Amino acid sequence: MKKAILGLIIAAAAGYGLLSYHFVLLDSSLKILKKTTIRYENTFVDARGTKKLELALKPDLISAGINDVLDQANGSINKNTSK
């Protein structure tokens, strides 16, 4: 019984920790942004391909700094293609 309670406590703490961050999958990497509020929405975000414009318009991602991440990702893509 003690192991089950301990397991539930660990699972709850891990879930709370996951809900505190945005995990953004970019074309070449994975970025982690701190959320401003703890919510289920936009915990795991796919930002590959043409989905970047949709993400740049979501208020919770904007407040977490998604525009800076997308600018850095676009800068690294432009540098790689200009060679």
Backbone as CSV, one residue per row, in Angstrom:
resi,resn,N_x,N_y,N_z,CA_x,CA_y,CA_z,C_x,C_y,C_z
1,MET,0.818,-1.194,0.000,0.000,0.000,0.000,0.868,1.266,0.000
2,LYS,1.976,1.212,0.748,2.866,2.370,0.794,3.508,2.628,-0.567
3,LYS,3.831,1.547,-1.300,4.440,1.702,-2.620,3.453,2.328,-3.596
4,ALA,2.187,1.954,-3.490,1.173,2.513,-4.382,0.987,4.009,-4.122
5,ILE,0.954,4.393,-2.872,0.797,5.807,-2.519,2.013,6.599,-2.980
6,LEU,3.191,6.051,-2.765,4.420,6.705,-3.213,4.430,6.840,-4.736
7,GLY,3.987,5.814,-5.435,3.910,5.857,-6.897,2.944,6.927,-7.378
8,LEU,1.801,7.054,-6.701,0.831,8.087,-7.060,1.385,9.485,-6.825
9,ILE,2.105,9.653,-5.739,2.708,10.955,-5.437,3.748,11.320,-6.489
10,ILE,4.568,10.365,-6.873,5.593,10.614,-7.899,4.944,10.916,-9.250
11,ALA,3.891,10.165,-9.606,3.191,10.397,-10.871,2.525,11.779,-10.883
12,ALA,1.935,12.170,-9.765,1.298,13.492,-9.684,2.334,14.600,-9.808
13,ALA,3.480,14.439,-9.174,4.539,15.450,-9.258,5.085,15.549,-10.682
14,ALA,5.256,14.409,-11.341,5.737,14.417,-12.720,4.719,15.069,-13.647
15,GLY,3.439,14.773,-13.438,2.383,15.393,-14.244,2.329,16.888,-14.050
16,TYR,2.459,17.330,-12.820,2.468,18.765,-12.523,3.683,19.419,-13.187
17,GLY,4.807,18.755,-13.150,6.007,19.292,-13.791,5.853,19.400,-15.297
18,LEU,5.237,18.401,-15.910,5.018,18.448,-17.351,4.058,19.566,-17.740
19,LEU,3.078,19.834,-16.902,2.110,20.881,-17.202,2.685,22.285,-17.019
20,SER,3.867,22.394,-16.477,4.491,23.692,-16.243,5.326,24.174,-17.427
21,TYR,5.443,23.360,-18.467,6.304,23.698,-19.597,5.615,23.423,-20.925
22,HIS,6.003,24.182,-21.954,5.634,23.913,-23.340,6.799,23.140,-23.945
23,PHE,6.525,22.008,-24.570,7.532,21.245,-25.284,7.270,21.465,-26.774
24,VAL,8.167,22.200,-27.427,7.966,22.623,-28.812,8.915,21.840,-29.709
25,LEU,8.338,21.040,-30.615,9.120,20.269,-31.567,9.316,21.097,-32.827
26,LEU,10.548,21.496,-33.088,10.893,22.281,-34.274,11.431,21.345,-35.346
27,ASP,11.776,21.901,-36.502,12.290,21.090,-37.599,13.574,20.359,-37.219
28,SER,14.428,21.007,-36.429,15.728,20.414,-36.141,16.005,20.178,-34.662
29,SER,15.083,20.545,-33.781,15.360,20.393,-32.354,14.074,20.410,-31.538
30,LEU,14.230,20.257,-30.242,13.134,20.329,-29.284,13.448,21.458,-28.313
31,LYS,12.530,22.402,-28.173,12.711,23.524,-27.256,11.712,23.400,-26.119
32,ILE,12.118,23.828,-24.937,11.256,23.795,-23.762,11.086,25.221,-23.257
33,LEU,9.825,25.646,-23.146,9.499,26.992,-22.670,8.700,26.890,-21.385
34,LYS,8.963,27.763,-20.447,8.218,27.821,-19.195,6.854,28.438,-19.451
35,LYS,5.796,27.779,-18.991,4.444,28.313,-19.154,4.205,29.433,-18.150
36,THR,3.347,30.363,-18.531,2.980,31.432,-17.603,1.856,30.984,-16.676
37,THR,1.025,30.051,-17.134,-0.025,29.453,-16.309,-0.012,27.953,-16.522
38,ILE,-0.448,27.211,-15.536,-0.468,25.756,-15.644,-1.795,25.335,-16.257
39,ARG,-1.718,24.840,-17.492,-2.893,24.405,-18.235,-2.523,23.195,-19.073
40,TYR,-3.542,22.467,-19.503,-3.309,21.327,-20.386,-3.018,21.755,-21.814
41,GLU,-3.515,22.905,-22.211,-3.381,23.356,-23.592,-1.933,23.643,-23.957
42,ASN,-1.570,23.215,-25.148,-0.265,23.504,-25.742,0.906,23.008,-24.896
43,THR,0.753,21.872,-24.262,1.881,21.306,-23.531,2.876,20.713,-24.516
44,PHE,2.379,19.944,-25.481,3.220,19.381,-26.537,2.797,20.031,-27.840
45,VAL,3.744,20.749,-28.478,3.427,21.553,-29.657,4.316,21.115,-30.811
46,ASP,3.690,20.869,-31.957,4.426,20.520,-33.166,4.601,21.775,-34.008
47,ALA,5.817,22.254,-34.151,6.096,23.481,-34.905,6.926,23.184,-36.148
48,ARG,6.706,22.018,-36.719,7.429,21.671,-37.941,6.646,22.146,-39.153
49,GLY,7.351,22.498,-40.187,6.713,22.869,-41.442,6.009,24.212,-41.387
50,THR,4.793,24.245,-41.897,4.060,25.499,-42.042,3.189,25.832,-40.845
51,LYS,3.278,25.105,-39.767,2.445,25.329,-38.590,2.933,26.488,-37.721
52,LYS,4.052,27.066,-38.064,4.659,28.114,-37.238,3.785,29.366,-37.137
53,LEU,3.093,29.723,-38.205,2.255,30.924,-38.187,1.104,30.757,-37.209
54,GLU,0.499,29.583,-37.179,-0.597,29.329,-36.235,-0.111,29.474,-34.794
55,LEU,1.076,28.999,-34.510,1.614,29.050,-33.152,1.949,30.478,-32.733
56,ALA,2.370,31.284,-33.681,2.742,32.664,-33.366,1.533,33.515,-33.015
57,LEU,0.327,32.986,-33.183,-0.884,33.737,-32.885,-1.575,33.284,-31.599
58,LYS,-1.043,32.283,-30.926,-1.666,31.787,-29.694,-1.137,32.578,-28.494
59,PRO,-2.037,33.194,-27.725,-1.613,34.092,-26.632,-0.740,33.424,-25.566
60,ASP,-1.045,32.183,-25.183,-0.232,31.557,-24.140,1.167,31.221,-24.627
61,LEU,1.307,30.901,-25.898,2.640,30.652,-26.448,3.405,31.955,-26.657
62,ILE,2.707,33.005,-27.021,3.363,34.310,-27.185,3.949,34.780,-25.860
63,SER,3.165,34.638,-24.782,3.669,35.085,-23.479,4.814,34.218,-22.980
64,ALA,4.909,32.982,-23.457,6.015,32.109,-23.065,7.266,32.372,-23.899
65,GLY,7.122,33.084,-25.029,8.296,33.434,-25.835,8.470,32.613,-27.093
66,ILE,7.378,32.124,-27.670,7.487,31.294,-28.874,8.042,32.071,-30.061
67,ASN,7.765,33.371,-30.131,8.256,34.163,-31.265,9.779,34.219,-31.296
68,ASP,10.411,34.319,-30.136,11.876,34.305,-30.078,12.425,32.962,-30.541
69,VAL,11.785,31.888,-30.120,12.224,30.545,-30.504,12.079,30.353,-32.009
70,LEU,10.961,30.801,-32.566,10.750,30.666,-34.005,11.720,31.533,-34.794
71,ASP,12.031,32.732,-34.290,13.021,33.584,-34.958,14.392,32.925,-34.967
72,GLN,14.781,32.328,-33.848,16.065,31.628,-33.786,16.076,30.445,-34.737
73,ALA,14.977,29.711,-34.797,14.898,28.553,-35.690,14.973,28.999,-37.142
74,ASN,14.284,30.075,-37.493,14.336,30.585,-38.870,15.720,31.121,-39.202
75,GLY,16.383,31.743,-38.238,17.737,32.243,-38.464,18.716,31.128,-38.735
76,SER,18.590,30.025,-38.009,19.507,28.906,-38.226,19.213,28.223,-39.552
77,ILE,17.962,28.203,-39.985,17.614,27.610,-41.273,18.171,28.486,-42.384
78,ASN,18.011,29.805,-42.264,18.514,30.720,-43.299,20.028,30.666,-43.407
79,LYS,20.717,30.528,-42.284,22.172,30.447,-42.319,22.633,29.165,-43.012
80,ASN,21.924,28.062,-42.761,22.300,26.787,-43.364,22.038,26.768,-44.872
81,THR,21.004,27.440,-45.333,20.691,27.424,-46.762,21.469,28.440,-47.556
82,SER,22.101,29.406,-46.901,22.820,30.450,-47.642,24.239,30.041,-48.011
83,LYS,24.683,28.880,-47.604,26.059,28.437,-47.900,26.237,28.051,-49.337
